Amino acid sequence: MANVVVVGAQWGDEGKGKIVDWLSEQADIVVRFQGGHNAGHTLVIDGKTYKLALLPSGVLRSSKLSVIGNGVVFDIQAFLDEVERLRGQGVAVSPENLRVAENVTLILPLHRELDALRESSNAGTAIGTTRRGIGPAYEDKAGRRAIRLMDLADLPALPHKIDRLLAHHNALRRGLNLAEVDGGALLKELTELAPKVLPYAETVWNLLDHKRREGKRILFEGAQGALLDVDHGTYPYVTSSNTVAAQAATGTGLGPGAVGYVLGICKAYTTRVGLGPFPTELTDEIGEEIGRRGKEFGVNTGRKRRCGWFDAVLVRQTARTCGINGLALTKLDILDGFDEIKVCIGYELDGKVIDHLPAGEGAQARVKPVYETIEGWKEPTANARSWAELPAQAIKYVRRVEELVGCPIALLSTSPEREDTILVQNPFEA
């Protein structure tokens, strides 16, 4: 019986929310281990749509314990707003079924303001962030000046920690011709928020260790995708955390031995939000059609996603950097009806064919896709729940994807609905 880590195998938006929700029926605990409220999940259950950002997808099942790990950056107000929104949809959310790591780093208003300023400037600092303060909060964490959730439980010591934080930020703001942050006002805001959020605080590493020893099944939920990893992604057009599967251990306080089966999620095509290289991007009518069919707009921001053909080179690469054991292929139905479908099987770089995405920013911008063309299918795959319901040519496409990425397909999703899922291999029983 394995614990399962779910990671995006592309640039995010692969449909992790539905897959995590589907798997959470078998899990006892669902844990978010990195990212923040920049990562949106849309789940459709019995025709009702739920939009999550910061909370684990398991929160929709009140019998499950949901946990936000220490690897997450945590915006208290966004958290409280999301909890209230879900309660308004009839979802039970309380400290009984949701716990937050006491050592999680807080996102503050000054982080959001700095993030937005950088993205709006003409100094070449924009990388396509969501402007929600994620990057600046991680910077403060690495700089050892962050305010953490546990700090709100020791209010007499908080002014000193705020002064330490503002010694950096106010110097930075003066250089940017911004008004300095009032430490007293920030202290007042955090003091007022403390009683609303502290009931959720938990020593998460200890909680999870006890649950693991009891034999509970843990489902680790990643945000974004492996190609946005700060080390292994398309740097600098990446997020500010590690998004690969190994972060499931670091971002929760469990040892690597507690991480079992790694399930990578990828679409049957490729999308990306924001700036950065995208070798298979389609800027023609086909790209527009894929985006229209797939409703490719950001859950939280509404930003239009860039669309392109499936890139087997990138997914093969993330399968290795994440140690992926099996793939969940989503949105196969979006490719229904195309006469032919292309798959990227390599890159041409400066006249040579290579089998991976180079690490250099300049080289990434210069690579050109080498395509293989596959015959399309006319019969629908939408809502299929067994292999027998799939067109033969669609099955051939799935099998070819398996060959090219060197990883078996464990699950196949054919619509946003929870039940429209074909199970090939159960990750919890692998």
HELIX and SHEET records of a PDB file:
HELIX    1   1 LYS A   16  SER A   24  1                                   9    
HELIX    2   2 SER A   57  LEU A   60  5                                   4    
HELIX    3   3 ILE A   76  GLY A   88  1                                  13    
HELIX    4   4 PRO A  109  SER A  120  1                                  12    
HELIX    5   5 ILE A  134  ALA A  142  1                                   9    
HELIX    6   6 LEU A  149  ALA A  153  5                                   5    
HELIX    7   7 LEU A  155  ALA A  157  5                                   3    
HELIX    8   8 LEU A  158  GLY A  175  1                                  18    
HELIX    9   9 GLY A  183  VAL A  197  1                                  15    
HELIX   10  10 LEU A  198  TYR A  200  5                                   3    
HELIX   11  11 VAL A  204  ARG A  213  1                                  10    
HELIX   12  12 ALA A  226  LEU A  228  5                                   3    
HELIX   13  13 GLN A  247  THR A  250  1                                   4    
HELIX   14  14 PRO A  256  ALA A  258  5                                   3    
HELIX   15  15 GLU A  285  GLY A  294  1                                  10    
HELIX   16  16 ALA A  312  CYS A  322  1                                  11    
HELIX   17  17 LEU A  332  LEU A  335  5                                   4    
HELIX   18  18 GLU A  361  ARG A  366  1                                   6    
HELIX   19  19 TRP A  387  GLU A  389  5                                   3    
HELIX   20  20 ALA A  392  VAL A  405  1                                  14    
HELIX   21  21 PRO A  427  GLU A  429  5                                   3    
SHEET    1   A10 ALA A 201  GLU A 202  0                                        
SHEET    2   A10 LEU A  98  ALA A 101  1                                        
SHEET    3   A10 LEU A  65  ILE A  68  1                                        
SHEET    4   A10 ILE A  29  ARG A  32  1                                        
SHEET    5   A10 ILE A 218  GLU A 221  1                                        
SHEET    6   A10 VAL A   4  GLY A   8  1                                        
SHEET    7   A10 TYR A 261  LYS A 267  1                                        
SHEET    8   A10 GLY A 326  THR A 330  1                                        
SHEET    9   A10 ILE A 409  SER A 413  1                                        
SHEET   10   A10 THR A 421  LEU A 423 -1                                        
SHEET    1   B 2 HIS A  41  ILE A  45  0                                        
SHEET    2   B 2 LYS A  48  LEU A  52 -1                                        
SHEET    1   C 2 VAL A  73  PHE A  74  0                                        
SHEET    2   C 2 THR A 105  LEU A 106  1                                        
SHEET    1   D 2 THR A 270  ARG A 272  0                                        
SHEET    2   D 2 ARG A 306  GLY A 308 -1                                        
SHEET    1   E 3 PHE A 310  ASP A 311  0                                        
SHEET    2   E 3 GLU A 340  LEU A 349  1                                        
SHEET    3   E 3 LYS A 352  ILE A 354 -1                                        
SHEET    1   F 3 PHE A 310  ASP A 311  0                                        
SHEET    2   F 3 GLU A 340  LEU A 349  1                                        
SHEET    3   F 3 LYS A 368  GLU A 375 -1                                        
END                                                                             
